[in-house]
Amino acid sequence: MVTNKSDGNGLGLSISQTLIDQHQGTIEVDSWPGQTAFSIFIPVIQDNEGSK
């Protein structure tokens, strides 16, 4: 677990991953010097009537 805050505990990404997993989604990370970007993908499921 990693944090850049003096009073942080580093649980944010772990909690996010758990929630995304519960919705059958994925999380991807792209990192380059000085920046990191996370992409979250959660599937959209249509009901029998075709509405979202």
mmCIF file of the N, C-alpha and C atoms, coordinates in Angstrom:
data_MODEL
# 
_entry.id   MODEL 
# 
loop_
_atom_site.group_PDB 
_atom_site.id 
_atom_site.type_symbol 
_atom_site.label_atom_id 
_atom_site.label_alt_id 
_atom_site.label_comp_id 
_atom_site.label_asym_id 
_atom_site.label_entity_id 
_atom_site.label_seq_id 
_atom_site.pdbx_PDB_ins_code 
_atom_site.Cartn_x 
_atom_site.Cartn_y 
_atom_site.Cartn_z 
_atom_site.occupancy 
_atom_site.B_iso_or_equiv 
_atom_site.pdbx_formal_charge 
_atom_site.auth_seq_id 
_atom_site.auth_comp_id 
_atom_site.auth_asym_id 
_atom_site.auth_atom_id 
_atom_site.pdbx_PDB_model_num 
ATOM 1   N N  . MET A 1 1  ? 0.843   -1.175 0.000   1.00 0.00 ? 1  MET A N  1 
ATOM 2   C CA . MET A 1 1  ? 0.000   0.000  0.000   1.00 0.00 ? 1  MET A CA 1 
ATOM 3   C C  . MET A 1 1  ? 0.884   1.233  0.000   1.00 0.00 ? 1  MET A C  1 
ATOM 4   N N  . VAL A 1 2  ? 0.490   2.209  -0.782  1.00 0.00 ? 2  VAL A N  1 
ATOM 5   C CA . VAL A 1 2  ? 1.310   3.392  -0.966  1.00 0.00 ? 2  VAL A CA 1 
ATOM 6   C C  . VAL A 1 2  ? 0.443   4.632  -0.789  1.00 0.00 ? 2  VAL A C  1 
ATOM 7   N N  . THR A 1 3  ? 0.987   5.654  -0.183  1.00 0.00 ? 3  THR A N  1 
ATOM 8   C CA . THR A 1 3  ? 0.317   6.942  -0.069  1.00 0.00 ? 3  THR A CA 1 
ATOM 9   C C  . THR A 1 3  ? 1.359   8.046  -0.139  1.00 0.00 ? 3  THR A C  1 
ATOM 10  N N  . ASN A 1 4  ? 0.938   9.210  -0.589  1.00 0.00 ? 4  ASN A N  1 
ATOM 11  C CA . ASN A 1 4  ? 1.837   10.357 -0.579  1.00 0.00 ? 4  ASN A CA 1 
ATOM 12  C C  . ASN A 1 4  ? 1.370   11.399 0.429   1.00 0.00 ? 4  ASN A C  1 
ATOM 13  N N  . LYS A 1 5  ? 0.380   11.054 1.243   1.00 0.00 ? 5  LYS A N  1 
ATOM 14  C CA . LYS A 1 5  ? -0.139  11.959 2.261   1.00 0.00 ? 5  LYS A CA 1 
ATOM 15  C C  . LYS A 1 5  ? 0.452   11.591 3.620   1.00 0.00 ? 5  LYS A C  1 
ATOM 16  N N  . SER A 1 6  ? 0.776   12.597 4.408   1.00 0.00 ? 6  SER A N  1 
ATOM 17  C CA . SER A 1 6  ? 1.404   12.335 5.711   1.00 0.00 ? 6  SER A CA 1 
ATOM 18  C C  . SER A 1 6  ? 0.485   11.546 6.640   1.00 0.00 ? 6  SER A C  1 
ATOM 19  N N  . ASP A 1 7  ? -0.828  11.700 6.498   1.00 0.00 ? 7  ASP A N  1 
ATOM 20  C CA . ASP A 1 7  ? -1.761  10.971 7.358   1.00 0.00 ? 7  ASP A CA 1 
ATOM 21  C C  . ASP A 1 7  ? -2.535  9.894  6.592   1.00 0.00 ? 7  ASP A C  1 
ATOM 22  N N  . GLY A 1 8  ? -2.069  9.514  5.407   1.00 0.00 ? 8  GLY A N  1 
ATOM 23  C CA . GLY A 1 8  ? -2.752  8.506  4.597   1.00 0.00 ? 8  GLY A CA 1 
ATOM 24  C C  . GLY A 1 8  ? -2.390  7.095  5.004   1.00 0.00 ? 8  GLY A C  1 
ATOM 25  N N  . ASN A 1 9  ? -3.258  6.142  4.595   1.00 0.00 ? 9  ASN A N  1 
ATOM 26  C CA . ASN A 1 9  ? -2.979  4.747  4.915   1.00 0.00 ? 9  ASN A CA 1 
ATOM 27  C C  . ASN A 1 9  ? -2.821  3.888  3.665   1.00 0.00 ? 9  ASN A C  1 
ATOM 28  N N  . GLY A 1 10 ? -2.989  4.463  2.487   1.00 0.00 ? 10 GLY A N  1 
ATOM 29  C CA . GLY A 1 10 ? -2.746  3.738  1.255   1.00 0.00 ? 10 GLY A CA 1 
ATOM 30  C C  . GLY A 1 10 ? -3.813  2.739  0.870   1.00 0.00 ? 10 GLY A C  1 
ATOM 31  N N  . LEU A 1 11 ? -5.018  2.874  1.383   1.00 0.00 ? 11 LEU A N  1 
ATOM 32  C CA . LEU A 1 11 ? -6.083  1.910  1.089   1.00 0.00 ? 11 LEU A CA 1 
ATOM 33  C C  . LEU A 1 11 ? -6.938  2.279  -0.119  1.00 0.00 ? 11 LEU A C  1 
ATOM 34  N N  . GLY A 1 12 ? -6.813  3.458  -0.659  1.00 0.00 ? 12 GLY A N  1 
ATOM 35  C CA . GLY A 1 12 ? -7.688  3.925  -1.735  1.00 0.00 ? 12 GLY A CA 1 
ATOM 36  C C  . GLY A 1 12 ? -7.726  3.011  -2.940  1.00 0.00 ? 12 GLY A C  1 
ATOM 37  N N  . LEU A 1 13 ? -6.581  2.625  -3.462  1.00 0.00 ? 13 LEU A N  1 
ATOM 38  C CA . LEU A 1 13 ? -6.540  1.779  -4.648  1.00 0.00 ? 13 LEU A CA 1 
ATOM 39  C C  . LEU A 1 13 ? -7.043  0.380  -4.337  1.00 0.00 ? 13 LEU A C  1 
ATOM 40  N N  . SER A 1 14 ? -6.746  -0.136 -3.169  1.00 0.00 ? 14 SER A N  1 
ATOM 41  C CA . SER A 1 14 ? -7.219  -1.458 -2.769  1.00 0.00 ? 14 SER A CA 1 
ATOM 42  C C  . SER A 1 14 ? -8.743  -1.491 -2.682  1.00 0.00 ? 14 SER A C  1 
ATOM 43  N N  . ILE A 1 15 ? -9.327  -0.482 -2.073  1.00 0.00 ? 15 ILE A N  1 
ATOM 44  C CA . ILE A 1 15 ? -10.785 -0.394 -1.967  1.00 0.00 ? 15 ILE A CA 1 
ATOM 45  C C  . ILE A 1 15 ? -11.392 -0.233 -3.359  1.00 0.00 ? 15 ILE A C  1 
ATOM 46  N N  . SER A 1 16 ? -10.791 0.605  -4.192  1.00 0.00 ? 16 SER A N  1 
ATOM 47  C CA . SER A 1 16 ? -11.285 0.801  -5.560  1.00 0.00 ? 16 SER A CA 1 
ATOM 48  C C  . SER A 1 16 ? -11.282 -0.510 -6.330  1.00 0.00 ? 16 SER A C  1 
ATOM 49  N N  . GLN A 1 17 ? -10.196 -1.265 -6.229  1.00 0.00 ? 17 GLN A N  1 
ATOM 50  C CA . GLN A 1 17 ? -10.097 -2.542 -6.936  1.00 0.00 ? 17 GLN A CA 1 
ATOM 51  C C  . GLN A 1 17 ? -11.190 -3.507 -6.479  1.00 0.00 ? 17 GLN A C  1 
ATOM 52  N N  . THR A 1 18 ? -11.464 -3.549 -5.195  1.00 0.00 ? 18 THR A N  1 
ATOM 53  C CA . THR A 1 18 ? -12.514 -4.426 -4.666  1.00 0.00 ? 18 THR A CA 1 
ATOM 54  C C  . THR A 1 18 ? -13.873 -4.054 -5.243  1.00 0.00 ? 18 THR A C  1 
ATOM 55  N N  . LEU A 1 19 ? -14.193 -2.768 -5.262  1.00 0.00 ? 19 LEU A N  1 
ATOM 56  C CA . LEU A 1 19 ? -15.489 -2.323 -5.800  1.00 0.00 ? 19 LEU A CA 1 
ATOM 57  C C  . LEU A 1 19 ? -15.604 -2.607 -7.297  1.00 0.00 ? 19 LEU A C  1 
ATOM 58  N N  . ILE A 1 20 ? -14.532 -2.364 -8.024  1.00 0.00 ? 20 ILE A N  1 
ATOM 59  C CA . ILE A 1 20 ? -14.533 -2.618 -9.469  1.00 0.00 ? 20 ILE A CA 1 
ATOM 60  C C  . ILE A 1 20 ? -14.690 -4.113 -9.740  1.00 0.00 ? 20 ILE A C  1 
ATOM 61  N N  . ASP A 1 21 ? -13.999 -4.949 -8.979  1.00 0.00 ? 21 ASP A N  1 
ATOM 62  C CA . ASP A 1 21 ? -14.140 -6.405 -9.119  1.00 0.00 ? 21 ASP A CA 1 
ATOM 63  C C  . ASP A 1 21 ? -15.570 -6.860 -8.860  1.00 0.00 ? 21 ASP A C  1 
ATOM 64  N N  . GLN A 1 22 ? -16.222 -6.276 -7.875  1.00 0.00 ? 22 GLN A N  1 
ATOM 65  C CA . GLN A 1 22 ? -17.599 -6.651 -7.541  1.00 0.00 ? 22 GLN A CA 1 
ATOM 66  C C  . GLN A 1 22 ? -18.557 -6.368 -8.693  1.00 0.00 ? 22 GLN A C  1 
ATOM 67  N N  . HIS A 1 23 ? -18.189 -5.456 -9.572  1.00 0.00 ? 23 HIS A N  1 
ATOM 68  C CA . HIS A 1 23 ? -19.032 -5.109 -10.720 1.00 0.00 ? 23 HIS A CA 1 
ATOM 69  C C  . HIS A 1 23 ? -18.481 -5.695 -12.020 1.00 0.00 ? 23 HIS A C  1 
ATOM 70  N N  . GLN A 1 24 ? -17.627 -6.699 -11.902 1.00 0.00 ? 24 GLN A N  1 
ATOM 71  C CA . GLN A 1 24 ? -17.008 -7.383 -13.033 1.00 0.00 ? 24 GLN A CA 1 
ATOM 72  C C  . GLN A 1 24 ? -16.287 -6.414 -13.964 1.00 0.00 ? 24 GLN A C  1 
ATOM 73  N N  . GLY A 1 25 ? -15.688 -5.397 -13.397 1.00 0.00 ? 25 GLY A N  1 
ATOM 74  C CA . GLY A 1 25 ? -14.941 -4.417 -14.178 1.00 0.00 ? 25 GLY A CA 1 
ATOM 75  C C  . GLY A 1 25 ? -13.448 -4.662 -14.110 1.00 0.00 ? 25 GLY A C  1 
ATOM 76  N N  . THR A 1 26 ? -12.724 -3.767 -14.744 1.00 0.00 ? 26 THR A N  1 
ATOM 77  C CA . THR A 1 26 ? -11.265 -3.840 -14.718 1.00 0.00 ? 26 THR A CA 1 
ATOM 78  C C  . THR A 1 26 ? -10.702 -2.447 -14.454 1.00 0.00 ? 26 THR A C  1 
ATOM 79  N N  . ILE A 1 27 ? -9.495  -2.427 -13.953 1.00 0.00 ? 27 ILE A N  1 
ATOM 80  C CA . ILE A 1 27 ? -8.778  -1.172 -13.742 1.00 0.00 ? 27 ILE A CA 1 
ATOM 81  C C  . ILE A 1 27 ? -7.402  -1.343 -14.378 1.00 0.00 ? 27 ILE A C  1 
ATOM 82  N N  . GLU A 1 28 ? -6.996  -0.336 -15.138 1.00 0.00 ? 28 GLU A N  1 
ATOM 83  C CA . GLU A 1 28 ? -5.688  -0.360 -15.793 1.00 0.00 ? 28 GLU A CA 1 
ATOM 84  C C  . GLU A 1 28 ? -4.896  0.855  -15.343 1.00 0.00 ? 28 GLU A C  1 
ATOM 85  N N  . VAL A 1 29 ? -3.596  0.724  -15.347 1.00 0.00 ? 29 VAL A N  1 
ATOM 86  C CA . VAL A 1 29 ? -2.730  1.825  -14.927 1.00 0.00 ? 29 VAL A CA 1 
ATOM 87  C C  . VAL A 1 29 ? -1.711  2.118  -16.017 1.00 0.00 ? 29 VAL A C  1 
ATOM 88  N N  . ASP A 1 30 ? -1.452  3.390  -16.217 1.00 0.00 ? 30 ASP A N  1 
ATOM 89  C CA . ASP A 1 30 ? -0.409  3.832  -17.138 1.00 0.00 ? 30 ASP A CA 1 
ATOM 90  C C  . ASP A 1 30 ? 0.406   4.871  -16.378 1.00 0.00 ? 30 ASP A C  1 
ATOM 91  N N  . SER A 1 31 ? 1.711   4.687  -16.341 1.00 0.00 ? 31 SER A N  1 
ATOM 92  C CA . SER A 1 31 ? 2.552   5.568  -15.551 1.00 0.00 ? 31 SER A CA 1 
ATOM 93  C C  . SER A 1 31 ? 3.754   6.013  -16.365 1.00 0.00 ? 31 SER A C  1 
ATOM 94  N N  . TRP A 1 32 ? 4.110   7.267  -16.208 1.00 0.00 ? 32 TRP A N  1 
ATOM 95  C CA . TRP A 1 32 ? 5.283   7.835  -16.835 1.00 0.00 ? 32 TRP A CA 1 
ATOM 96  C C  . TRP A 1 32 ? 5.871   8.828  -15.841 1.00 0.00 ? 32 TRP A C  1 
ATOM 97  N N  . PRO A 1 33 ? 7.068   9.282  -16.034 1.00 0.00 ? 33 PRO A N  1 
ATOM 98  C CA . PRO A 1 33 ? 7.720   10.131 -15.027 1.00 0.00 ? 33 PRO A CA 1 
ATOM 99  C C  . PRO A 1 33 ? 6.851   11.319 -14.586 1.00 0.00 ? 33 PRO A C  1 
ATOM 100 N N  . GLY A 1 34 ? 6.544   11.335 -13.309 1.00 0.00 ? 34 GLY A N  1 
ATOM 101 C CA . GLY A 1 34 ? 5.791   12.441 -12.730 1.00 0.00 ? 34 GLY A CA 1 
ATOM 102 C C  . GLY A 1 34 ? 4.285   12.312 -12.814 1.00 0.00 ? 34 GLY A C  1 
ATOM 103 N N  . GLN A 1 35 ? 3.762   11.300 -13.493 1.00 0.00 ? 35 GLN A N  1 
ATOM 104 C CA . GLN A 1 35 ? 2.308   11.155 -13.626 1.00 0.00 ? 35 GLN A CA 1 
ATOM 105 C C  . GLN A 1 35 ? 1.908   9.690  -13.659 1.00 0.00 ? 35 GLN A C  1 
ATOM 106 N N  . THR A 1 36 ? 0.713   9.424  -13.164 1.00 0.00 ? 36 THR A N  1 
ATOM 107 C CA . THR A 1 36 ? 0.114   8.092  -13.229 1.00 0.00 ? 36 THR A CA 1 
ATOM 108 C C  . THR A 1 36 ? -1.359  8.273  -13.539 1.00 0.00 ? 36 THR A C  1 
ATOM 109 N N  . ALA A 1 37 ? -1.883  7.467  -14.462 1.00 0.00 ? 37 ALA A N  1 
ATOM 110 C CA . ALA A 1 37 ? -3.295  7.536  -14.841 1.00 0.00 ? 37 ALA A CA 1 
ATOM 111 C C  . ALA A 1 37 ? -3.928  6.166  -14.665 1.00 0.00 ? 37 ALA A C  1 
ATOM 112 N N  . PHE A 1 38 ? -5.116  6.138  -14.095 1.00 0.00 ? 38 PHE A N  1 
ATOM 113 C CA . PHE A 1 38 ? -5.881  4.911  -13.933 1.00 0.00 ? 38 PHE A CA 1 
ATOM 114 C C  . PHE A 1 38 ? -7.107  4.987  -14.827 1.00 0.00 ? 38 PHE A C  1 
ATOM 115 N N  . SER A 1 39 ? -7.403  3.898  -15.518 1.00 0.00 ? 39 SER A N  1 
ATOM 116 C CA . SER A 1 39 ? -8.610  3.791  -16.337 1.00 0.00 ? 39 SER A CA 1 
ATOM 117 C C  . SER A 1 39 ? -9.485  2.705  -15.729 1.00 0.00 ? 39 SER A C  1 
ATOM 118 N N  . ILE A 1 40 ? -10.759 3.014  -15.544 1.00 0.00 ? 40 ILE A N  1 
ATOM 119 C CA . ILE A 1 40 ? -11.708 2.074  -14.946 1.00 0.00 ? 40 ILE A CA 1 
ATOM 120 C C  . ILE A 1 40 ? -12.754 1.726  -15.993 1.00 0.00 ? 40 ILE A C  1 
ATOM 121 N N  . PHE A 1 41 ? -12.981 0.428  -16.168 1.00 0.00 ? 41 PHE A N  1 
ATOM 122 C CA . PHE A 1 41 ? -13.955 -0.065 -17.131 1.00 0.00 ? 41 PHE A CA 1 
ATOM 123 C C  . PHE A 1 41 ? -14.966 -0.938 -16.395 1.00 0.00 ? 41 PHE A C  1 
ATOM 124 N N  . ILE A 1 42 ? -16.239 -0.551 -16.448 1.00 0.00 ? 42 ILE A N  1 
ATOM 125 C CA . ILE A 1 42 ? -17.317 -1.321 -15.826 1.00 0.00 ? 42 ILE A CA 1 
ATOM 126 C C  . ILE A 1 42 ? -18.345 -1.612 -16.921 1.00 0.00 ? 42 ILE A C  1 
ATOM 127 N N  . PRO A 1 43 ? -18.710 -2.887 -17.111 1.00 0.00 ? 43 PRO A N  1 
ATOM 128 C CA . PRO A 1 43 ? -19.631 -3.234 -18.188 1.00 0.00 ? 43 PRO A CA 1 
ATOM 129 C C  . PRO A 1 43 ? -21.037 -2.681 -17.961 1.00 0.00 ? 43 PRO A C  1 
ATOM 130 N N  . VAL A 1 44 ? -21.688 -2.355 -19.049 1.00 0.00 ? 44 VAL A N  1 
ATOM 131 C CA . VAL A 1 44 ? -23.084 -1.915 -19.020 1.00 0.00 ? 44 VAL A CA 1 
ATOM 132 C C  . VAL A 1 44 ? -23.932 -3.125 -19.402 1.00 0.00 ? 44 VAL A C  1 
ATOM 133 N N  . ILE A 1 45 ? -24.901 -3.438 -18.558 1.00 0.00 ? 45 ILE A N  1 
ATOM 134 C CA . ILE A 1 45 ? -25.752 -4.598 -18.802 1.00 0.00 ? 45 ILE A CA 1 
ATOM 135 C C  . ILE A 1 45 ? -27.159 -4.099 -19.140 1.00 0.00 ? 45 ILE A C  1 
ATOM 136 N N  . GLN A 1 46 ? -27.697 -4.575 -20.246 1.00 0.00 ? 46 GLN A N  1 
ATOM 137 C CA . GLN A 1 46 ? -29.042 -4.197 -20.653 1.00 0.00 ? 46 GLN A CA 1 
ATOM 138 C C  . GLN A 1 46 ? -30.035 -5.235 -20.138 1.00 0.00 ? 46 GLN A C  1 
ATOM 139 N N  . ASP A 1 47 ? -31.215 -4.758 -19.717 1.00 0.00 ? 47 ASP A N  1 
ATOM 140 C CA . ASP A 1 47 ? -32.247 -5.703 -19.313 1.00 0.00 ? 47 ASP A CA 1 
ATOM 141 C C  . ASP A 1 47 ? -32.999 -6.231 -20.540 1.00 0.00 ? 47 ASP A C  1 
ATOM 142 N N  . ASN A 1 48 ? -33.992 -7.052 -20.342 1.00 0.00 ? 48 ASN A N  1 
ATOM 143 C CA . ASN A 1 48 ? -34.727 -7.689 -21.443 1.00 0.00 ? 48 ASN A CA 1 
ATOM 144 C C  . ASN A 1 48 ? -35.459 -6.694 -22.322 1.00 0.00 ? 48 ASN A C  1 
ATOM 145 N N  . GLU A 1 49 ? -35.750 -5.505 -21.815 1.00 0.00 ? 49 GLU A N  1 
ATOM 146 C CA . GLU A 1 49 ? -36.471 -4.489 -22.578 1.00 0.00 ? 49 GLU A CA 1 
ATOM 147 C C  . GLU A 1 49 ? -35.525 -3.587 -23.368 1.00 0.00 ? 49 GLU A C  1 
ATOM 148 N N  . GLY A 1 50 ? -34.228 -3.787 -23.233 1.00 0.00 ? 50 GLY A N  1 
ATOM 149 C CA . GLY A 1 50 ? -33.254 -3.017 -23.979 1.00 0.00 ? 50 GLY A CA 1 
ATOM 150 C C  . GLY A 1 50 ? -32.833 -1.717 -23.339 1.00 0.00 ? 50 GLY A C  1 
ATOM 151 N N  . SER A 1 51 ? -33.372 -1.391 -22.158 1.00 0.00 ? 51 SER A N  1 
ATOM 152 C CA . SER A 1 51 ? -32.945 -0.148 -21.503 1.00 0.00 ? 51 SER A CA 1 
ATOM 153 C C  . SER A 1 51 ? -31.711 -0.424 -20.681 1.00 0.00 ? 51 SER A C  1 
ATOM 154 N N  . LYS A 1 52 ? -30.965 0.624  -20.368 1.00 0.00 ? 52 LYS A N  1 
ATOM 155 C CA . LYS A 1 52 ? -29.733 0.495  -19.589 1.00 0.00 ? 52 LYS A CA 1 
ATOM 156 C C  . LYS A 1 52 ? -30.006 0.732  -18.135 1.00 0.00 ? 52 LYS A C  1 
# 
